[in-house]
């Protein structure tokens, strides 16, 4: 009887161990699947060249900001000055390097809650939840100074890649799309005034 009980006990232990092994294997596969889905999601939202969010992901973040009617936020549009001449003079490979390094320098200046996206070409957008445009402009001024002083790989010594920046706060109407248009208008003003500067959109002076 004892032997029979011992045999039954060993079999139960074996079945339990096998069951635990299968459960652990299933959990591992679930984790792998979850990680794969997260990676695919990240890839779908990322700009291939710079690693920033892409425009599609940016639109999603902007739509999320618009959902909260009370939340304060601001955004900035950045454009690398005379970037076309970089491509024309040094080739697109160097141009790509400049874009990548510029994105890294911009990201390094941002606060953790800020969102950086590549809008297209040599343009970037920064979303700043909870921040007034004047405060965001201060951060953008740091970005401007860092880029102006950075020696980027691929460019001759002494040749800086500067940036012009337009900043706008949350409008009373029109949401993030209207803010983007205002930031673009402020950016245009910065370009018109000589580039390599930060401008904040103002209601009274139209940037």
Secondary structure, DSSP 8 states (H G I E B T S, - for coil): -HHHHHHHHHHHHHHHHHHHHHHHHHHHHHHHHHHHHHHHHHHHHB-TTT-SB-HHHHHHHHHHHHH-SS--EEEEEEEETTHHHHHHHH-HHHHHHHHHHHHHHHHHHS-TT-EEEEEETTEEEEEEET--HHHHHHHHHHHHHHHHH---TTS-TT----EEEEEEE--SSSHHHHHHHHHHHHHHHHHHTTSS-EEE--TTTT-
